[in-house]
């Protein structure tokens, strides 16, 4: 007999959230390891949205696609501003 009087819990194991900064670091390192110019490749990805700018080495391509491109730009701008002491 089914028990419809109680709520059942359903859990799905999800991967831990990775911060934007960590994503950029991992992607940068993967691009360098494969011999690419990481600046050119990351800019190409941000401008076009084409994930083939990012190597699949060390899962970098799927990792960067978990982050919205505007979040990548925001993180880069925040770091740039911090480094230059503009805040």
Helices and strands as residue ranges (DSSP letters): H 20-33, H 38-48, G 51-53, G 57-59, H 60-64, H 69-84
